[in-house]
């Protein structure tokens, strides 16, 4: 390809585009160029300021720590250290203590699930066996022929005295004890006390003693006496904020027949206060009560000549509660994250009194009550003289007697235990026999509270990890989400409480682990449902650009084009000046 070159102009000739009339004889000024460029520069400088003005503040969240907690809880189920002590009295055993411990441990392994479940005891059980003769001072002060309550108290004191004397080490609350007393005569009788002790007295062989001790350890002390095993899912009616409201309601179906009232303050102070105190590690419980009138039930009843009463069956229970007429949710907790349990005493009207609950087998319920899981329980209380009062044309006012009210609250306590997946009766039927479970005036025994604490800790930590994981994924998926410092602090404190709960669980401190896990879950829920998160709509950067571009693009284009035109003008004028200057130089 031929190279194209411009023709050379001799120095003594004038350039063809040189016009003395239009040539500049002075150097062009920079004032217009500087003004134009300064406008362009100020516009460019304002772009980051505009972007900063629409920037969303986001407090830093510990995403790695959240992922680590979730992975740890999912991969490693939370297990608690538990120690078990079997004391064999009156056995002329040829087996060594080591072989007995091995036998009990083998039996416990057979009774335990193959895969350890969260909230249970560690499979590495610490089992100790003591062969104690009849005259040993360890149990010399315990009379096993006395009343069960007396035996339970004496046995607990004797075992605690031994631990204090240096026989064992560690916190007594971590040790579950089974005492087997072998003596001739009657068949063996097994009792599980209110504390962490159980005893079996009677004619027992060594193999039976090993089997019974292992079953009590696993099925009662570890699993809480529940046949179905461990509880899964939303097993406890406790709110996300760790609170529980007990709402007691006295319902008069038709006050034209009779009106009943109760002295609830006395019951609250005497019967409910010990329960609330015992449940503090698991839930912060508050109590409220009310008396309602004109509240008929939704289901129908029919007259049964066999029972000489009005009867409603179990198939009518889903329709018994009249949600349109029973205004039970009077607390502010009903609309929040707190959980409410309703306990209802229903006084039927004269036209359906007495009113009895018929079970599926055709028999009448002894308690005349039923429960609704995660909602509460209902007791139908028939007035003792309902037929006599029904003949009266005027309504009569009554106050439920303290004795009757105490019986009602005993039924309520059984319903409360069932709502927490415990037995309402005092018997446990196992593979190796029947065990009598001593009740507690606090509603739950010490070993039952241990089970609640372990399960509650496990559930709370799972819920905490799930909530924080959801929050982490949500925040990372929405880059323009507002994250206030308060949310960051709540997430930080939630992680710290979860770590503390795990530490306490590994040390076997049940109450402290339950309290810490409750705080971790509550803080995680507070962070996820913080009002500021949903206060504005979250949009992408593309949406922000689409909103602001109609305002700023036209202006920016004019500024840029003006700067380009001014730069081209300056170059052209400067070229004219340089040509004139060169001409003058040649002419001289």
C-alpha positions as CSV (number, residue, x, y, z in Angstrom):
1,X,0.0,0.0,0.0
2,X,1.4,3.4,-1.0
3,X,2.0,5.8,1.8
4,X,0.0,9.0,1.7
5,X,2.1,12.1,2.6
6,X,1.1,15.7,2.9
7,X,2.7,18.1,0.4
8,X,5.5,20.2,1.8
9,X,4.9,23.9,1.8
10,X,8.0,26.0,1.3
11,X,8.8,28.3,4.0
12,X,8.5,31.4,1.8
13,X,4.9,30.4,0.8
14,X,1.7,31.2,2.8
15,X,-0.3,28.2,4.0
16,X,-3.6,27.8,2.0
17,X,-5.8,28.1,5.1
18,X,-4.0,31.1,6.4
19,X,-6.3,34.1,6.4
20,X,-4.8,37.3,7.8
21,X,-8.3,38.5,8.5
22,X,-9.3,35.6,10.8
23,X,-6.0,34.7,12.3
24,X,-5.4,35.3,16.0
25,X,-2.7,37.7,16.9
26,X,-3.0,37.0,20.6
27,X,-2.9,33.8,22.7
28,X,-6.4,32.5,23.5
29,X,-7.3,32.8,27.2
30,X,-8.1,29.9,29.6
31,X,-10.9,31.5,31.4
32,X,-13.8,30.0,29.5
33,X,-12.1,26.6,29.5
34,X,-11.4,26.7,33.2
35,X,-15.0,27.7,33.9
36,X,-16.4,24.9,31.8
37,X,-14.0,22.3,33.2
38,X,-14.7,23.4,36.7
39,X,-18.4,22.9,36.1
40,X,-17.7,19.4,34.8
41,X,-15.4,18.6,37.7
42,X,-17.9,19.8,40.3
43,X,-20.6,17.7,38.6
44,X,-18.4,14.6,38.6
45,X,-17.4,15.4,42.2
46,X,-21.1,15.5,43.2
47,X,-21.8,12.0,41.8
48,X,-20.3,10.2,44.9
49,X,-22.1,12.6,47.1
50,X,-25.4,11.8,45.5
51,X,-24.6,8.1,45.7
52,X,-23.7,8.5,49.4
53,X,-26.9,10.3,50.1
54,X,-28.9,7.3,49.0
55,X,-26.6,4.8,50.7
56,X,-28.2,2.3,53.2
57,X,-26.5,2.1,56.6
58,X,-25.7,-1.5,57.5
59,X,-24.2,-2.5,60.8
60,X,-21.6,-5.3,60.4
61,X,-23.0,-8.7,61.2
62,X,-20.8,-11.7,62.2
63,X,-21.8,-13.9,59.2
64,X,-19.0,-16.4,59.8
65,X,-19.9,-16.9,63.5
66,X,-23.5,-17.4,62.6
67,X,-22.6,-20.0,60.0
68,X,-20.2,-21.7,62.4
69,X,-23.0,-21.9,65.1
70,X,-25.5,-23.4,62.7
71,X,-23.0,-25.9,61.4
72,X,-22.0,-27.0,64.9
73,X,-25.5,-27.4,66.1
74,X,-26.6,-29.4,63.0
75,X,-23.5,-31.6,62.9
76,X,-23.0,-32.2,66.7
77,X,-26.2,-32.8,68.7
78,X,-26.1,-31.1,72.1
79,X,-25.4,-33.7,74.8
80,X,-25.3,-33.3,78.5
81,X,-23.0,-35.2,80.9
82,X,-24.9,-37.4,83.3
83,X,-23.6,-39.6,86.1
84,X,-25.5,-42.7,87.4
85,X,-25.0,-44.4,90.7
86,X,-26.5,-47.9,91.5
87,X,-26.4,-49.0,95.2
88,X,-27.0,-52.7,95.7
89,X,-28.0,-53.6,99.3
90,X,-28.2,-57.2,100.6
91,X,-26.6,-58.9,97.6
92,X,-24.1,-61.7,98.1
93,X,-22.8,-61.1,94.7
94,X,-19.8,-63.0,93.3
95,X,-19.6,-60.5,90.4
96,X,-17.1,-57.8,90.7
97,X,-18.1,-54.1,90.7
98,X,-16.5,-53.7,87.3
99,X,-18.6,-56.5,85.8
100,X,-21.8,-55.0,87.4
101,X,-21.0,-51.6,86.0
102,X,-20.4,-53.1,82.6
103,X,-23.7,-55.0,82.7
104,X,-25.7,-51.8,83.6
105,X,-23.9,-49.8,80.9
106,X,-24.7,-52.5,78.4
107,X,-28.3,-52.6,79.4
108,X,-28.5,-48.8,79.1
109,X,-26.9,-48.9,75.7
110,X,-29.6,-51.3,74.5
111,X,-32.3,-49.0,75.8
112,X,-30.8,-45.9,74.2
113,X,-31.3,-44.9,70.7
114,X,-28.4,-45.7,68.4
115,X,-28.1,-42.1,67.2
116,X,-27.8,-39.7,70.2
117,X,-30.6,-37.2,70.2
118,X,-30.1,-33.5,71.0
119,X,-30.9,-32.7,74.6
120,X,-30.2,-36.2,76.0
121,X,-27.4,-37.5,78.1
122,X,-24.0,-38.3,76.5
123,X,-23.7,-41.9,75.4
124,X,-20.5,-42.1,77.4
125,X,-22.3,-42.7,80.6
126,X,-20.5,-42.6,83.9
127,X,-22.0,-45.6,85.8
128,X,-20.8,-46.4,89.4
129,X,-21.9,-49.4,91.4
130,X,-21.7,-49.8,95.2
131,X,-22.2,-53.1,96.9
132,X,-23.6,-52.1,100.3
133,X,-24.3,-54.6,103.1
134,X,-27.4,-54.1,105.3
135,X,-25.5,-52.6,108.2
136,X,-23.5,-50.0,106.2
137,X,-23.9,-46.5,107.6
138,X,-24.6,-45.2,104.1
139,X,-28.3,-46.2,104.3
140,X,-28.6,-47.1,107.9
141,X,-30.8,-44.1,108.7
142,X,-33.2,-44.9,105.9
143,X,-36.3,-47.0,106.8
144,X,-37.6,-48.3,103.5
145,X,-40.8,-49.6,105.2
146,X,-41.8,-46.0,106.0
147,X,-44.0,-43.7,104.0
148,X,-42.7,-43.0,100.5
149,X,-42.4,-39.3,101.2
150,X,-40.4,-40.0,104.4
151,X,-38.1,-42.5,102.5
152,X,-37.5,-40.0,99.7
153,X,-36.5,-37.3,102.1
154,X,-34.3,-39.6,104.3
155,X,-32.6,-41.1,101.2
156,X,-31.8,-37.8,99.7
157,X,-30.3,-36.5,102.9
158,X,-28.3,-39.7,103.4
159,X,-26.9,-39.6,99.8
160,X,-26.1,-35.9,100.1
161,X,-24.2,-36.5,103.4
162,X,-22.1,-39.2,101.7
163,X,-21.2,-36.9,98.9
164,X,-20.3,-34.1,101.3
165,X,-18.1,-36.6,103.1
166,X,-15.9,-37.1,100.1
167,X,-17.4,-40.4,98.8
168,X,-18.2,-38.7,95.5
169,X,-17.2,-35.6,93.7
170,X,-19.0,-33.0,91.7
171,X,-22.4,-31.4,92.0
172,X,-25.0,-33.8,93.4
173,X,-27.5,-32.5,90.8
174,X,-25.5,-34.3,88.1
175,X,-25.9,-37.7,89.8
176,X,-28.9,-40.0,89.4
177,X,-29.2,-42.8,92.0
178,X,-31.0,-46.0,92.1
179,X,-31.0,-48.1,95.4
180,X,-31.9,-51.7,95.1
181,X,-32.6,-53.4,98.5
182,X,-32.8,-57.2,98.2
183,X,-34.7,-58.9,100.9
184,X,-37.0,-61.9,101.1
185,X,-40.8,-61.6,101.3
186,X,-43.0,-59.6,99.1
187,X,-42.5,-58.9,95.4
188,X,-40.2,-56.0,94.6
189,X,-41.7,-52.5,94.8
190,X,-40.2,-49.6,92.8
191,X,-40.5,-45.9,93.6
192,X,-39.1,-42.9,91.8
193,X,-38.7,-40.0,94.2
194,X,-39.1,-36.2,93.8
195,X,-35.4,-35.7,93.7
196,X,-32.9,-37.6,91.6
197,X,-33.3,-40.8,93.5
198,X,-35.2,-44.1,93.1
199,X,-35.4,-47.2,95.2
200,X,-36.5,-50.8,94.7
201,X,-37.2,-52.9,97.7
202,X,-38.2,-56.6,97.7
203,X,-37.1,-60.0,96.4
204,X,-34.8,-59.1,93.5
205,X,-32.1,-61.1,91.7
206,X,-28.9,-59.6,90.6
207,X,-30.0,-59.7,86.9
208,X,-33.3,-58.0,87.8
209,X,-31.5,-55.4,89.8
210,X,-29.3,-54.6,86.8
211,X,-32.2,-54.4,84.4
212,X,-34.4,-52.3,86.6
213,X,-31.6,-49.8,87.4
214,X,-30.7,-49.5,83.7
215,X,-34.4,-48.9,82.8
216,X,-34.9,-46.2,85.5
217,X,-31.7,-44.5,84.4
218,X,-32.7,-44.3,80.7
219,X,-36.4,-44.4,80.5
220,X,-37.2,-42.2,83.6
221,X,-34.2,-40.0,84.5
222,X,-33.0,-39.4,80.9
223,X,-36.2,-39.5,78.8
224,X,-38.6,-38.3,81.5
225,X,-40.8,-41.4,81.6
226,X,-42.2,-40.9,78.1
227,X,-42.9,-44.0,76.1
228,X,-42.4,-42.4,72.8
229,X,-39.0,-41.3,73.7
230,X,-37.6,-37.8,73.2
231,X,-39.7,-34.8,72.2
232,X,-39.2,-33.3,68.8
233,X,-40.2,-30.0,67.3
234,X,-42.3,-27.4,69.1
235,X,-42.6,-29.5,72.2
236,X,-43.1,-26.9,74.8
237,X,-45.7,-24.1,74.9
238,X,-43.2,-21.4,75.6
239,X,-43.1,-18.1,73.6
240,X,-40.2,-17.0,71.5
241,X,-39.3,-14.4,74.1
242,X,-39.1,-17.1,76.8
243,X,-42.4,-16.0,78.5
244,X,-45.5,-18.0,79.2
245,X,-48.9,-16.5,80.3
246,X,-51.3,-18.8,82.2
247,X,-54.9,-17.5,81.6
248,X,-57.4,-19.0,84.0
249,X,-61.1,-18.4,83.1
250,X,-64.3,-19.2,84.9
251,X,-67.1,-19.4,82.4
252,X,-70.8,-19.2,83.4
253,X,-72.8,-20.5,80.5
254,X,-76.0,-18.8,81.5
255,X,-76.0,-16.5,84.5
256,X,-79.8,-16.5,84.6
257,X,-79.6,-20.0,86.1
258,X,-76.7,-19.4,88.5
259,X,-73.5,-17.4,88.8
260,X,-70.3,-18.8,90.2
261,X,-67.2,-17.0,91.4
262,X,-63.9,-18.0,92.8
263,X,-61.1,-16.8,95.2
264,X,-58.3,-16.9,92.6
265,X,-55.9,-14.8,94.6
266,X,-55.6,-17.5,97.3
267,X,-55.0,-20.2,94.7
268,X,-52.4,-18.0,93.0
269,X,-50.5,-17.5,96.2
270,X,-50.6,-21.0,97.5
271,X,-50.8,-23.4,94.5
272,X,-49.3,-21.5,91.5
273,X,-46.4,-19.7,93.2
274,X,-44.3,-22.8,93.8
275,X,-44.9,-23.9,90.2
276,X,-43.9,-20.5,88.8
277,X,-40.7,-20.5,90.9
278,X,-39.7,-24.0,89.9
279,X,-40.2,-23.2,86.2
280,X,-38.1,-20.0,86.2
281,X,-35.1,-21.5,84.3
282,X,-37.4,-22.8,81.6
283,X,-39.9,-19.9,81.2
284,X,-40.9,-16.6,82.8
285,X,-44.5,-17.4,83.8
286,X,-47.2,-14.8,84.6
287,X,-50.8,-15.5,85.6
288,X,-54.0,-13.8,84.9
289,X,-57.7,-14.7,85.6
290,X,-61.2,-13.6,84.7
291,X,-64.8,-14.5,85.1
292,X,-67.1,-14.5,82.0
293,X,-70.8,-14.7,81.6
294,X,-73.2,-15.7,78.8
295,X,-70.6,-18.0,77.2
296,X,-72.3,-21.1,75.8
297,X,-70.4,-23.9,74.2
298,X,-70.5,-24.7,70.5
299,X,-71.0,-28.4,70.6
300,X,-74.3,-30.1,71.4
301,X,-75.1,-32.6,74.2
302,X,-77.8,-35.2,74.6
303,X,-79.5,-36.9,77.5
304,X,-78.3,-40.4,78.4
305,X,-80.6,-42.5,80.6
306,X,-77.8,-44.8,81.5
307,X,-75.8,-42.0,83.2
308,X,-78.8,-39.9,84.0
309,X,-77.0,-36.9,82.7
310,X,-76.3,-34.9,79.5
311,X,-73.3,-36.3,77.6
312,X,-70.9,-35.0,75.1
313,X,-68.4,-37.3,73.5
314,X,-64.7,-36.9,72.5
315,X,-65.6,-36.4,68.8
316,X,-67.4,-33.2,69.9
317,X,-64.3,-31.7,71.6
318,X,-63.0,-29.8,68.5
319,X,-66.3,-27.9,68.6
320,X,-66.6,-27.4,72.3
321,X,-64.7,-24.2,72.6
322,X,-66.8,-21.3,71.3
323,X,-64.2,-19.0,69.8
324,X,-67.0,-16.4,68.9
325,X,-68.3,-16.1,72.4
326,X,-65.3,-17.0,74.6
327,X,-63.2,-13.9,74.7
328,X,-60.2,-15.4,76.5
329,X,-57.4,-13.4,74.9
330,X,-57.4,-10.4,77.2
331,X,-53.7,-10.0,77.7
332,X,-51.4,-8.0,75.5
333,X,-49.3,-11.1,75.2
334,X,-52.0,-12.6,72.9
335,X,-50.8,-10.3,70.1
336,X,-47.1,-10.6,70.7
337,X,-44.5,-13.4,70.7
338,X,-45.4,-14.6,74.2
339,X,-47.3,-17.9,74.5
340,X,-50.6,-18.2,76.3
341,X,-52.1,-21.3,77.8
342,X,-55.8,-21.1,78.6
343,X,-57.3,-23.1,81.5
344,X,-61.1,-22.9,81.5
345,X,-63.6,-23.9,84.1
346,X,-67.0,-24.3,82.3
347,X,-70.2,-24.1,84.4
348,X,-73.0,-25.5,82.2
349,X,-76.5,-24.0,82.2
350,X,-79.5,-25.6,83.9
351,X,-80.8,-27.0,80.7
352,X,-77.8,-29.3,80.3
353,X,-76.8,-30.0,83.8
354,X,-75.1,-32.3,84.8
355,X,-72.8,-32.4,81.7
356,X,-70.4,-35.3,81.4
357,X,-67.6,-36.3,79.0
358,X,-68.0,-39.7,77.5
359,X,-64.7,-41.5,76.5
360,X,-64.4,-43.6,73.3
361,X,-64.8,-46.8,75.4
362,X,-68.2,-45.6,76.6
363,X,-67.1,-44.8,80.1
364,X,-67.3,-41.4,81.7
365,X,-64.2,-39.3,82.3
366,X,-63.2,-39.2,85.9
367,X,-61.9,-35.7,85.7
368,X,-64.6,-34.5,83.2
369,X,-61.9,-32.5,81.4
370,X,-59.8,-32.5,78.2
371,X,-56.8,-30.7,76.8
372,X,-56.0,-29.0,73.5
373,X,-52.2,-29.2,72.6
374,X,-50.5,-25.8,72.6
375,X,-53.8,-24.1,73.6
376,X,-54.7,-25.3,77.1
377,X,-57.4,-27.3,78.9
378,X,-61.1,-27.3,79.8
379,X,-62.8,-28.6,82.9
380,X,-66.6,-29.0,83.0
381,X,-67.6,-28.3,86.6
382,X,-71.2,-29.3,87.4
383,X,-72.9,-27.6,90.4
384,X,-73.6,-30.2,93.1
385,X,-77.2,-29.2,93.3
386,X,-77.8,-28.3,89.7
387,X,-81.2,-30.0,89.4
388,X,-82.4,-28.4,92.6
389,X,-81.2,-25.0,91.5
390,X,-82.6,-25.4,88.0
391,X,-86.1,-25.5,89.5
392,X,-85.6,-22.0,90.9
393,X,-86.7,-19.1,88.7
394,X,-84.1,-16.7,90.1
395,X,-80.4,-16.9,89.6
396,X,-78.3,-17.8,92.6
397,X,-74.8,-16.6,93.4
398,X,-72.1,-19.1,94.6
399,X,-68.4,-19.1,95.3
400,X,-66.5,-22.3,94.6
401,X,-65.4,-23.8,97.9
402,X,-61.7,-24.0,98.5
403,X,-61.7,-27.8,98.6
404,X,-63.4,-28.0,95.3
405,X,-61.2,-25.3,93.8
406,X,-58.1,-27.3,95.0
407,X,-59.4,-30.4,93.2
408,X,-60.0,-28.3,90.1
409,X,-56.4,-27.0,90.2
410,X,-55.1,-30.6,90.7
411,X,-56.7,-31.4,87.3
412,X,-55.3,-28.2,85.9
413,X,-51.8,-29.3,87.1
414,X,-52.3,-32.7,85.3
415,X,-53.3,-30.8,82.1
416,X,-50.3,-28.5,82.5
417,X,-48.0,-31.5,82.8
418,X,-49.5,-33.1,79.7
419,X,-49.0,-29.9,77.7
420,X,-45.3,-30.3,78.5
421,X,-45.5,-34.0,77.4
422,X,-45.3,-35.4,80.9
423,X,-47.6,-38.0,82.5
424,X,-50.6,-36.8,84.4
425,X,-50.7,-40.0,86.5
426,X,-48.2,-41.3,89.0
427,X,-47.3,-44.6,87.3
428,X,-44.7,-45.6,84.8
429,X,-45.1,-49.1,83.3
430,X,-41.8,-50.4,81.9
431,X,-40.4,-53.6,80.5
432,X,-39.0,-54.6,83.9
433,X,-42.0,-53.6,86.0
434,X,-44.2,-50.8,87.3
435,X,-42.8,-47.8,89.0
436,X,-44.6,-45.4,91.3
437,X,-43.7,-41.8,90.6
438,X,-43.9,-39.5,93.6
439,X,-45.6,-36.1,92.8
440,X,-44.2,-32.8,93.8
441,X,-46.0,-29.8,95.2
442,X,-44.1,-27.8,92.6
443,X,-45.8,-29.6,89.8
444,X,-42.6,-31.1,88.4
445,X,-40.0,-33.2,90.3
446,X,-36.4,-32.3,90.2
447,X,-35.5,-34.9,87.6
448,X,-38.4,-33.8,85.5
449,X,-37.1,-30.2,85.6
450,X,-33.8,-31.6,84.5
451,X,-35.4,-33.2,81.5
452,X,-37.3,-29.9,80.7
453,X,-34.1,-27.9,81.0
454,X,-32.1,-30.2,78.7
455,X,-34.9,-30.3,76.1
456,X,-35.6,-26.6,76.4
457,X,-31.9,-25.8,75.9
458,X,-31.7,-28.0,72.8
459,X,-34.8,-26.6,71.2
460,X,-33.8,-23.0,72.0
461,X,-30.4,-23.4,70.5
462,X,-31.8,-24.9,67.3
463,X,-34.3,-22.1,67.0
464,X,-31.6,-19.5,67.7
465,X,-29.4,-21.0,65.0
466,X,-32.2,-21.2,62.5
467,X,-33.4,-17.6,63.1
468,X,-29.9,-16.2,62.9
469,X,-29.2,-18.2,59.7
470,X,-32.3,-16.9,58.1
471,X,-31.4,-13.3,59.1
472,X,-27.9,-13.8,57.7
473,X,-29.2,-15.1,54.3
474,X,-31.8,-12.3,54.1
475,X,-29.3,-9.6,54.8
476,X,-26.8,-10.9,52.3
477,X,-29.5,-11.3,49.6
478,X,-30.6,-7.6,50.0
479,X,-27.6,-5.3,49.8
480,X,-29.7,-2.2,50.5
481,X,-31.4,-3.5,53.7
482,X,-31.1,-1.2,56.7
483,X,-29.2,-2.9,59.5
484,X,-29.1,-0.7,62.6
485,X,-26.5,-1.0,65.4
486,X,-29.2,-2.3,67.7
487,X,-29.7,-5.3,65.4
488,X,-25.9,-5.9,65.3
489,X,-25.8,-5.8,69.1
490,X,-28.7,-8.2,69.4
491,X,-27.0,-10.7,67.1
492,X,-23.8,-10.4,68.9
493,X,-25.4,-11.0,72.3
494,X,-27.4,-13.8,71.0
495,X,-24.3,-15.6,69.8
496,X,-22.6,-15.0,73.1
497,X,-25.6,-16.4,75.0
498,X,-25.7,-19.5,72.7
499,X,-22.0,-20.1,73.3
500,X,-22.6,-19.7,77.1
501,X,-25.5,-22.2,76.9
502,X,-23.3,-24.7,75.1
503,X,-20.5,-24.3,77.7
504,X,-23.0,-24.7,80.6
505,X,-24.4,-27.8,78.9
506,X,-21.0,-29.4,78.5
507,X,-20.5,-28.8,82.3
508,X,-23.8,-30.3,83.2
509,X,-25.3,-27.1,84.6
510,X,-28.9,-27.6,83.4
511,X,-30.6,-24.5,84.8
512,X,-27.9,-22.1,83.6
513,X,-27.9,-23.6,80.1
514,X,-31.6,-23.3,79.9
515,X,-31.6,-19.6,80.9
516,X,-28.8,-18.8,78.5
517,X,-30.4,-20.6,75.6
518,X,-33.7,-18.8,76.3
519,X,-31.8,-15.5,76.1
520,X,-30.1,-16.5,72.9
521,X,-33.4,-17.4,71.2
522,X,-35.2,-14.3,72.4
523,X,-32.4,-12.0,71.2
524,X,-32.3,-13.8,67.8
525,X,-36.0,-13.3,67.4
526,X,-35.7,-9.6,68.4
527,X,-33.1,-9.1,65.8
528,X,-35.0,-10.9,63.0
529,X,-38.3,-9.1,63.8
530,X,-36.8,-5.6,64.5
531,X,-39.2,-2.9,63.3
532,X,-36.6,-1.1,61.3
533,X,-36.0,-4.1,59.0
534,X,-39.4,-3.7,57.3
535,X,-39.7,0.1,57.7
536,X,-38.8,0.8,54.0
537,X,-38.9,-1.0,50.7
538,X,-35.6,-2.5,49.6
539,X,-34.5,-1.9,46.0
540,X,-31.5,-2.7,43.9
541,X,-28.9,-0.3,42.6
542,X,-30.4,-0.7,39.1
543,X,-33.7,0.6,40.4
544,X,-32.0,3.5,42.1
545,X,-30.3,4.3,38.8
546,X,-33.5,4.1,36.9
547,X,-35.2,6.6,39.3
548,X,-32.4,9.2,39.3
549,X,-31.3,9.0,35.7
550,X,-34.2,11.0,34.2
551,X,-33.1,13.9,36.4
552,X,-29.3,13.8,36.1
553,X,-28.6,12.3,32.7
554,X,-29.8,15.3,30.6
555,X,-27.9,17.8,32.7
556,X,-24.8,15.6,32.7
557,X,-24.9,15.2,28.9
558,X,-25.1,19.0,28.4
559,X,-22.2,19.6,30.8
560,X,-20.0,17.0,29.1
561,X,-20.8,18.3,25.6
562,X,-20.2,21.9,26.6
563,X,-16.8,20.9,28.0
564,X,-15.9,19.0,24.8
565,X,-17.0,22.0,22.6
566,X,-15.0,24.4,24.6
567,X,-11.9,22.2,24.5
568,X,-12.2,21.9,20.7
569,X,-12.7,25.7,20.4
570,X,-9.6,26.3,22.5
571,X,-7.5,24.0,20.4
572,X,-8.7,25.6,17.2
573,X,-8.0,29.1,18.4
574,X,-4.7,28.1,19.8
575,X,-3.7,26.6,16.4
576,X,-4.6,29.9,14.7
577,X,-2.4,31.8,17.1
578,X,0.5,29.4,16.5
579,X,0.2,29.7,12.7
580,X,0.2,33.5,12.9
581,X,3.1,33.5,15.3
582,X,5.1,31.2,12.9
583,X,4.3,33.5,10.0
584,X,5.4,36.6,11.8
585,X,8.6,34.8,12.8
586,X,9.3,33.9,9.1
587,X,8.5,37.3,8.0
588,X,11.1,38.8,10.3
